């Protein structure tokens, strides 16, 4: 029995042919090679719809670029959108992994209250996609393993072990197992 909880990647360059788009697609491909499904989208404009998606996701990767930040002392619209998104997700689900993906210098623009809610900041060009994918997949699997209650988890494990359909413990067919 396999449940599908994709890792949702939100990056406006996901389908672009620039360096950022190529990098995020390489990360998505590496995650898929690790055995997880990936859903790539280009905008997180509708916060409420993505907050609804948290029930079927195993993790979120949000990409943010330096170009999205405006110079000046006031709070950037990009930071406000990011804060609203994280608050909406955390309101619905306090445990789902959320990663921020951006350039190293981007992290200095992110306020501490947002950074505390994240599971990590992925530095865009500092590690290989395979290394990052293993880290993200490990966090996603840890989260997914925490979801089912112990009895259900054992039942699913048992159902995966049974070689013939219809066998149940304490029945004559179970002795064949």
C-alpha positions in Angstrom: 0.0 0.0 0.0 1.5 3.3 -1.1 0.2 6.7 -0.1 1.2 9.6 -2.2 2.2 12.7 -0.3 4.3 14.8 -2.7 6.9 17.4 -1.8 5.4 20.7 -3.1 8.0 23.0 -4.7 6.8 26.6 -5.1 9.1 28.6 -7.4 8.1 31.1 -10.0 11.1 30.0 -12.1 10.1 26.3 -12.0 9.3 26.2 -15.7 11.8 28.9 -16.8 15.0 28.2 -18.8 17.2 30.4 -16.5 19.8 29.2 -14.0 17.3 29.3 -11.1 14.7 27.2 -13.1 17.4 24.7 -14.1 18.6 24.4 -10.5 15.1 23.9 -9.0 14.2 21.3 -11.6 17.5 19.4 -10.9 16.5 19.4 -7.2 13.0 18.1 -8.1 14.5 15.3 -10.3 16.9 14.3 -7.5 14.0 14.2 -5.0 12.1 11.9 -7.5 15.2 9.7 -7.8 15.0 9.3 -4.0 11.5 7.8 -4.4 9.3 10.8 -3.5 6.7 12.5 -5.7 7.2 16.2 -6.5 4.6 18.7 -7.4 6.0 21.9 -8.9 4.0 25.1 -9.0 5.0 28.6 -10.0 3.2 30.8 -7.4 1.8 30.7 -3.9 -0.5 33.6 -4.5 -3.6 31.9 -3.1 -2.6 31.1 0.4 -5.8 29.5 1.5 -5.6 26.9 -1.3 -2.0 25.9 -0.4 -3.0 25.7 3.2 -5.6 23.2 2.2 -2.8 21.2 0.3 -0.9 20.7 3.5 -3.0 17.7 4.3 -1.7 15.8 1.3 1.9 17.1 1.2 4.9 15.7 2.9 6.9 19.0 2.7 7.1 22.4 1.1 10.0 24.0 -0.6 9.5 27.8 -1.2 11.9 29.6 -3.4 12.6 33.2 -2.9 15.1 35.4 -4.9 17.0 38.5 -4.1 15.1 40.4 -6.9 11.9 40.0 -4.9 13.2 42.3 -2.1 12.9 46.0 -2.4 15.5 48.4 -1.0 14.4 50.5 2.0 13.7 50.2 5.7 10.0 49.1 5.3 9.0 45.5 5.3 9.1 44.0 1.8 6.0 42.6 0.2 7.9 39.4 -0.4 8.5 39.0 3.3 4.9 39.7 4.1 3.7 37.1 1.5 6.2 34.6 3.0 5.1 35.3 6.5 1.4 35.0 5.6 2.1 31.7 3.8 4.0 30.2 6.7 1.4 31.4 9.3 -1.4 29.9 7.2 0.4 26.5 6.9 1.4 26.5 10.6 -2.2 27.3 11.6 -3.3 24.1 9.9 -0.3 21.9 10.5 2.5 22.7 13.0 4.8 19.8 12.0 5.0 19.7 8.2 8.5 20.5 7.0 8.9 23.9 5.2 12.2 24.8 3.5 13.2 28.1 2.0 15.3 27.9 -1.1 17.4 30.9 -2.2 20.8 32.5 -2.6 23.0 32.7 0.5 22.6 36.5 0.7 18.8 36.1 0.6 18.7 34.7 4.1 19.8 38.0 5.6 16.4 39.5 4.5 14.3 36.9 6.3 13.1 37.9 9.8 13.8 35.6 12.7 10.1 34.8 13.4 9.9 33.3 9.9 13.2 31.5 10.1 12.1 29.8 13.4 9.2 28.2 11.6 11.3 26.7 8.8 13.1 23.3 8.8 15.9 24.7 6.9 17.3 27.2 4.4 18.6 25.6 1.2 21.4 27.6 -0.2 20.8 27.6 -3.9 24.3 26.8 -5.4 26.2 25.6 -2.4 25.4 21.9 -2.4 24.5 19.3 -5.0 20.9 18.6 -5.7 21.4 15.0 -4.6 22.7 16.1 -1.2 19.8 18.5 -0.7 17.3 16.0 -1.9 18.4 13.4 0.6 18.0 16.0 3.4 14.6 17.1 2.3 13.4 13.5 1.8 14.7 12.4 5.2 12.7 15.3 6.8 9.6 14.4 4.7 9.8 10.7 5.6 10.2 11.5 9.3 7.1 13.7 9.1 5.1 11.0 7.2 6.2 8.3 9.7 4.8 10.4 12.6 1.3 10.7 11.0 -0.3 7.3 11.4 -1.2 5.9 14.9 1.0 3.0 16.0 -1.7 0.3 15.4 -2.5 1.6 11.9 1.2 1.7 11.1 1.7 -1.9 12.2 -1.4 -3.0 10.3 -0.1 -1.3 7.0 3.2 -3.0 7.6 1.6 -6.4 8.1 -0.6 -5.9 5.0 2.5 -5.3 3.0 4.2 -8.5 4.3 1.3 -10.9 3.5 2.0 -12.8 0.3 -1.5 -13.9 -0.5 -4.8 -11.9 -0.3 -7.3 -12.8 2.4 -4.9 -14.1 5.0 -5.5 -12.9 8.5 -3.9 -13.7 11.8 -5.5 -16.7 13.7 -7.1 -18.2 10.5 -6.1 -21.4 8.7 -4.7 -19.4 5.7 -2.4 -17.5 8.1 -0.5 -20.7 8.8 0.6 -20.7 5.2 2.4 -17.5 5.9 
